[in-house]
């Protein structure tokens, strides 16, 4: 009991410290000055009542309003949603996006996204909803999913992560800059939440829902594969004990096939061109949060794109093989640890690393706090 109380107090005060630092970095915007002024009241309520509810409400409200204020004063900084919007138009006119090119920030670009990105944003496009607004609305649910995962597992451990996801300045910026990474992590977190609920209730229906949502995520963003490659062994392990999880894999692969195969059959060369463009043929210069910028700006060393690609591929594959040779994937915790580290290595060795990717990586890392489920 004493240990549980210590964990509760440590998590609460860690969350307060993290929130304080993030609020300061949000500057003197009135909204965050209000949040800053209310923080002592949240502390006093916990000191008297020992309840986490006021802190959670505080974080969810300021995280949501903070995202809306960012949307109201920002515009498109990324061309991702703009390109997807154009490709949806081509899709609605009866064309396969993988056979087409559109103008992006630096010229003609093939369709470099996965098929679910068409269907995910299609309703908003048809209803003439700004895709930035749609993405911002989706981002509002990411902190809520973190909270619900914490409620099912261990709310106290997840509170600091809830603060990070709700109040981090660049995560607020990225909810409406025109990138689509909030939707990617939303789909992945939703599949994890549904799976945890299925395991807790021993419910095949919730398990099937998780499988469908995970399939959506897998054909929405390429880097979900870093989670998937370690999740499948986890699922295989538990399918021996929980028979309905065998159906999970069937539903998962069936859903992916229904979404992706029609595009692949009708435009196989276009799909391969898309993969090549992402991996090595893209127009991006060396930029962002990676070791190649460190080498160039810190040591004066430059490398060809082919060299950077080879180094990234070899080291990322080595990390993945290393995890498989040393780790048993019998818990979601290990899946998240291996997936997030592998993705992190991939990103820091890429020649162009947008911090939009961290919108996905940070919540994925937070799943490493889940308790073992062996």
Phi, psi and omega per residue, in radians:
X1 nan -0.739 3.121
X2 -1.074 -0.695 3.136
X3 -1.118 -0.707 3.128
X4 -1.125 -0.715 3.114
X5 -1.141 -0.690 3.110
X6 -1.112 -0.737 3.099
X7 -1.074 -0.732 3.137
X8 -1.063 -0.856 -3.128
X9 -1.159 -0.743 -3.118
X10 -1.105 -0.760 -3.128
X11 -1.162 -0.712 -3.139
X12 -1.088 -0.889 -3.064
X13 -1.251 -0.512 3.005
X14 -1.108 -0.739 3.109
X15 -1.089 -0.699 3.122
X16 -1.112 -0.789 3.134
X17 -1.083 -0.809 3.131
X18 -1.061 -0.772 -3.137
X19 -1.088 -0.734 3.132
X20 -1.036 -0.848 -3.122
X21 -1.079 -0.770 -3.109
X22 -1.182 -0.655 3.107
X23 -1.107 -0.715 3.099
X24 -1.068 -0.706 -3.130
X25 -1.280 -0.255 3.044
X26 -1.381 -0.092 3.030
X27 1.458 -2.774 -3.024
X28 -1.795 0.446 3.004
X29 -1.046 2.336 -3.073
X30 -0.891 -0.687 -3.133
X31 -0.997 -0.807 -3.059
X32 -1.419 -0.388 2.970
X33 -1.167 -0.655 3.062
X34 -1.112 -0.788 3.105
X35 -1.062 -0.711 3.100
X36 -1.066 -0.747 -3.119
X37 -1.209 -0.500 -3.106
X38 -1.477 -0.232 -3.070
X39 -1.002 -0.756 3.104
X40 -1.048 -0.582 3.122
X41 -1.153 -0.714 3.091
X42 -1.068 -0.707 3.121
X43 -1.115 -0.752 -3.127
X44 -1.137 -0.682 3.119
X45 -1.097 -0.759 3.109
X46 -1.145 -0.694 -3.134
X47 -1.046 -0.607 -3.109
X48 -1.579 -0.690 -2.979
X49 -1.849 -0.291 -3.088
X50 0.984 0.646 -3.119
X51 -1.949 2.405 3.120
X52 -1.546 -0.172 -3.032
X53 -1.061 -0.835 3.133
X54 -1.033 -0.680 3.132
X55 -1.131 -0.739 3.140
X56 -1.108 -0.801 3.126
X57 -1.068 -0.747 3.108
X58 -0.989 -0.860 -3.094
X59 -1.180 -0.727 -3.127
X60 -1.153 -0.724 -3.110
X61 -1.170 -0.875 -3.097
X62 -1.245 -0.512 3.042
X63 -1.143 -0.714 -3.122
X64 -1.234 -0.852 -3.122
X65 -1.157 -0.632 3.090
X66 -1.062 -0.658 3.102
X67 -1.191 -0.701 3.133
X68 -1.138 -0.737 -3.140
X69 -1.119 -0.618 3.064
X70 -1.097 -0.781 -3.130
X71 -1.062 -0.705 -3.033
X72 -1.199 -0.369 -3.079
X73 -2.063 -0.019 -3.140
X74 -1.850 3.011 3.069
X75 -2.386 -2.977 -3.125
X76 -1.226 2.079 3.016
X77 -1.825 -0.541 3.067
X78 -1.766 2.599 3.107
X79 -1.665 0.147 -3.072
X80 -1.057 -0.992 -3.098
X81 -1.190 -0.531 3.086
X82 -1.133 -0.728 3.116
X83 -1.174 -0.751 3.124
X84 -1.072 -0.696 3.105
X85 -1.021 -0.755 3.125
X86 -1.146 -0.709 -3.134
X87 -1.217 -0.554 3.045
X88 -1.104 -0.692 3.075
X89 -1.045 -0.735 3.093
X90 -1.154 -0.684 3.120
X91 -1.099 -0.736 3.135
X92 -1.183 -0.381 3.094
X93 -1.550 0.117 3.055
X94 1.629 0.208 -3.121
X95 -1.780 2.635 3.056
X96 -1.473 2.082 -3.100
X97 -0.965 -0.510 -3.101
X98 -1.293 -0.140 3.061
X99 -1.722 -0.015 -2.973
X100 -2.030 2.882 3.029
X101 -2.230 2.548 3.031
X102 -2.297 2.844 3.094
X103 -1.447 2.171 3.023
X104 -1.951 -2.842 -3.046
X105 -1.054 -0.575 -3.065
X106 -2.102 0.492 3.051
X107 2.067 -2.925 -3.122
X108 -1.113 2.328 -3.064
X109 -2.370 2.356 3.040
X110 -1.273 2.945 3.093
X111 -1.256 1.840 -3.024
X112 -1.768 0.255 -3.087
X113 -1.952 2.923 -3.135
X114 -1.544 2.792 -2.960
X115 -1.010 -0.574 -3.079
X116 -1.113 -0.401 3.121
X117 -1.114 -0.484 3.060
X118 -1.201 -0.893 -3.060
X119 -1.259 -0.533 -3.104
X120 -1.149 -0.746 -3.092
X121 -1.651 -0.077 -3.090
X122 -1.027 -0.807 3.130
X123 -1.039 -0.739 3.121
X124 -1.106 -0.705 3.127
X125 -1.119 -0.768 -3.124
X126 -1.115 -0.640 -3.133
X127 -1.542 0.175 3.127
X128 0.955 0.648 3.049
X129 -1.531 2.294 3.083
X130 -0.970 2.221 -3.092
X131 -1.140 -0.477 3.037
X132 -1.114 -0.743 3.101
X133 -1.112 -0.759 3.116
X134 -1.032 -0.786 -3.126
X135 -1.157 -0.656 3.097
X136 -1.102 -0.731 3.119
X137 -1.105 -0.742 3.087
X138 -1.046 -0.712 -3.106
X139 -1.100 -0.445 3.118
X140 -1.083 -0.461 -3.075
X141 -1.534 -0.206 -3.128
X142 -1.127 -0.868 3.058
X143 -1.039 -0.646 3.137
X144 -1.113 -0.703 3.104
X145 -1.146 -0.704 3.054
X146 -1.009 -0.773 3.129
X147 -1.076 -0.832 -3.086
X148 -1.148 -0.636 3.049
X149 -1.095 -0.685 3.085
X150 -1.141 -0.670 3.130
X151 -1.087 -0.703 -3.135
X152 -1.266 -0.574 -3.055
X153 -1.844 -1.326 -3.107
X154 -2.690 1.714 -3.029
X155 -1.040 -0.627 -3.048
X156 -1.179 -0.661 3.140
X157 -1.169 -0.567 -3.055
X158 -1.505 -0.176 -3.083
X159 -1.046 -0.799 3.102
X160 -1.044 -0.629 3.114
X161 -1.167 -0.686 3.088
X162 -1.023 -0.695 3.090
X163 -1.110 -0.795 -3.131
X164 -1.060 -0.831 -3.091
X165 -1.199 -0.553 -3.081
X166 -1.406 -0.614 -2.911
X167 -2.091 -0.144 -3.110
X168 -1.090 2.168 -3.040
X169 -0.946 -0.823 -3.053
X170 -1.262 -0.445 3.055
X171 -1.235 -0.604 3.053
X172 -1.148 -0.731 3.116
X173 -1.068 -0.690 -3.002
X174 -1.385 -0.076 3.112
X175 -1.276 -0.262 -3.008
X176 -2.589 0.481 -3.108
X177 -1.628 -0.020 -3.129
X178 1.808 -0.007 3.045
X179 -1.525 2.950 -3.069
X180 -2.116 0.361 -3.041
X181 -1.308 -0.421 3.068
X182 -1.132 -0.678 3.099
X183 -1.145 -0.652 3.136
X184 -1.087 -0.839 -3.106
X185 -1.287 -0.524 3.059
X186 -1.031 -0.847 -3.120
X187 -1.109 -0.732 -3.132
X188 -1.162 -0.811 -3.140
X189 -1.108 -0.652 3.110
X190 -1.115 -0.707 3.113
X191 -1.136 -0.668 3.109
X192 -1.154 -0.783 3.130
X193 -1.041 -0.807 3.140
X194 -1.115 -0.648 3.113
X195 -1.169 -0.776 3.113
X196 -1.055 -0.688 3.111
X197 -1.170 -0.686 3.111
X198 -1.103 -0.737 3.135
X199 -1.167 -0.667 -3.131
X200 -1.196 -0.732 -3.090
X201 -1.619 -0.095 -3.044
X202 0.918 0.870 -3.037
X203 -1.951 2.147 3.111
X204 -1.264 -0.526 -3.118
X205 -1.144 -0.799 3.101
X206 -1.138 -0.611 3.092
X207 -1.110 -0.732 3.118
X208 -1.143 -0.686 3.099
X209 -1.081 -0.718 3.100
X210 -1.076 -0.729 -3.127
X211 -1.087 -0.745 -3.137
X212 -1.129 -0.784 -3.114
X213 -1.159 -0.690 3.106
X214 -1.118 -0.643 3.078
X215 -1.110 -0.719 3.071
X216 -1.002 -0.813 -3.131
X217 -1.092 -0.681 -3.053
X218 -1.208 -0.481 3.095
X219 -1.888 0.419 3.043
X220 -1.891 -0.778 -3.068
X221 -2.419 2.348 -3.043
X222 -1.052 -0.702 -3.000
X223 -1.282 -0.064 2.984
X224 -1.087 -0.386 3.100
X225 -1.019 -0.490 3.116
X226 -1.187 -0.504 3.014
X227 -1.383 -0.759 -3.014
X228 -1.106 -0.668 -3.061
X229 -1.104 -0.479 3.103
X230 -1.717 -0.337 -3.137
X231 -1.305 -0.620 -3.111
X232 -1.067 -0.773 3.037
X233 -1.064 -0.632 3.072
X234 -1.069 -0.797 -3.123
X235 -1.149 -0.685 3.128
X236 -1.100 -0.690 3.127
X237 -1.088 -0.796 -3.067
X238 -1.403 -0.353 3.133
X239 -1.169 -0.331 3.075
X240 -1.258 -0.479 -3.125
X241 -1.703 -0.652 -3.099
X242 -2.014 1.758 -2.965
X243 -1.043 -0.557 -3.087
X244 -1.172 -0.284 3.105
X245 -1.281 -0.306 3.004
X246 -1.147 -0.661 3.063
X247 -1.163 -0.491 3.110
X248 -0.976 -0.844 -3.113
X249 -1.136 -0.678 -3.141
X250 -1.122 -0.813 3.131
X251 -1.114 -0.697 -3.136
X252 -1.052 -0.936 -3.097
X253 -1.205 -0.587 3.106
X254 -1.135 -0.770 3.141
X255 -1.118 -0.774 3.089
X256 -1.028 -0.745 -3.098
X257 -1.137 -0.746 -3.131
X258 -1.059 -0.670 -3.105
X259 -1.349 -0.767 -2.930
X260 -1.622 -0.667 -2.965
X261 -1.056 -0.726 3.117
X262 -0.988 -0.657 3.101
X263 -1.184 -0.719 -3.079
X264 -1.215 -0.698 -3.115
X265 -1.167 -0.697 -3.072
X266 -1.437 -0.292 -3.137
X267 -2.606 1.096 -3.109
X268 -1.098 -0.712 -3.124
X269 -1.196 -0.640 3.103
X270 -1.140 -0.650 3.111
X271 -1.160 -0.748 3.118
X272 -1.151 -0.639 3.073
X273 -1.078 -0.679 3.111
X274 -1.070 -0.802 3.127
X275 -1.116 -0.728 3.129
X276 -1.097 -0.729 -3.124
X277 -1.096 -0.699 -3.140
X278 -1.153 -0.785 -3.000
X279 -1.347 -0.768 -2.996
X280 -2.534 -0.383 -3.016
X281 -1.642 0.140 -3.055
X282 -1.292 2.926 -3.077
X283 -1.591 0.050 -3.036
X284 -1.199 2.375 2.974
X285 -1.392 2.976 3.064
X286 -1.235 2.060 -3.017
X287 -2.830 2.623 2.957
X288 1.815 -2.712 -3.005
X289 -1.631 1.349 -3.105
X290 -2.634 2.941 -3.046
X291 -1.269 -0.389 -3.105
X292 -1.261 -0.576 3.020
X293 -1.189 -0.669 3.054
X294 -1.040 -0.803 -3.141
X295 -1.090 -0.747 -3.078
X296 -1.254 -0.882 -3.030
X297 -1.475 -0.460 -3.117
X298 -1.624 -0.613 -3.056
X299 -2.076 -0.115 3.139
X300 1.305 0.373 -3.125
X301 -1.815 2.345 3.090
X302 -2.163 2.677 -3.083
X303 -2.373 2.690 3.088
X304 -1.275 2.770 3.132
X305 -1.095 -0.631 3.114
X306 -1.105 -0.738 3.122
X307 -1.092 -0.785 3.132
X308 -1.088 -0.682 3.132
X309 -1.136 -0.753 -3.135
X310 -1.107 -0.813 3.137
X311 -1.058 -0.803 3.135
X312 -1.066 -0.801 -3.091
X313 -1.124 -0.817 -3.104
X314 -1.108 -0.818 -3.086
X315 -1.244 -0.648 3.112
X316 -1.156 -0.783 3.094
X317 -1.089 -0.666 3.125
X318 -1.099 -0.712 3.098
X319 -1.092 -0.774 -3.121
X320 -1.114 -0.808 3.109
X321 -1.081 -0.699 3.108
X322 -1.054 -0.725 3.102
X323 -1.117 -0.740 -3.130
X324 -1.157 -0.510 -3.115
X325 -1.477 -0.228 -3.063
X326 -2.158 -0.177 -2.989
X327 -2.223 2.408 2.996
X328 -1.664 2.199 -3.089
X329 -1.638 1.198 -3.136
X330 -1.815 0.145 3.133
X331 -2.572 2.621 3.072
X332 -1.128 -0.471 3.086
X333 -1.024 -0.853 3.134
X334 -1.165 -0.623 3.083
X335 -1.054 -0.792 -3.120
X336 -1.184 -0.710 3.130
X337 -1.080 -0.884 -3.109
X338 -1.145 -0.735 -3.120
X339 -1.134 -0.772 -3.090
X340 -1.239 -0.681 3.122
X341 -1.172 -0.736 3.128
X342 -1.096 -0.758 3.108
X343 -1.140 -0.693 3.129
X344 -1.071 -0.772 3.106
X345 -1.082 -0.749 3.118
X346 -1.036 -0.749 -3.089
X347 -1.238 -0.747 -3.092
X348 -1.282 -0.220 3.085
X349 -1.809 0.039 3.063
X350 -1.406 2.674 -3.107
X351 -1.408 -0.310 3.111
X352 -2.370 2.000 -3.034
X353 -2.240 1.757 3.069
X354 -1.362 2.490 3.115
X355 -1.324 -0.042 2.988
X356 -1.052 -0.539 3.122
X357 -1.099 -0.458 -3.123
X358 -1.229 -0.323 3.022
X359 -1.035 -0.581 3.088
X360 -1.508 -0.742 -3.006
X361 -1.167 -0.726 -3.058
X362 -1.107 -0.873 3.071
X363 -1.108 -0.589 3.078
X364 -1.088 -0.753 3.068
X365 -1.029 -0.633 -3.089
X366 -1.109 -0.458 3.114
X367 -1.171 -0.231 3.070
X368 -1.163 -0.253 3.111
X369 -1.462 -0.119 3.130
X370 -1.084 2.519 3.120
X371 -1.288 2.570 -3.135
X372 -1.012 2.494 -3.113
X373 -2.027 0.339 3.109
X374 -1.174 nan nan
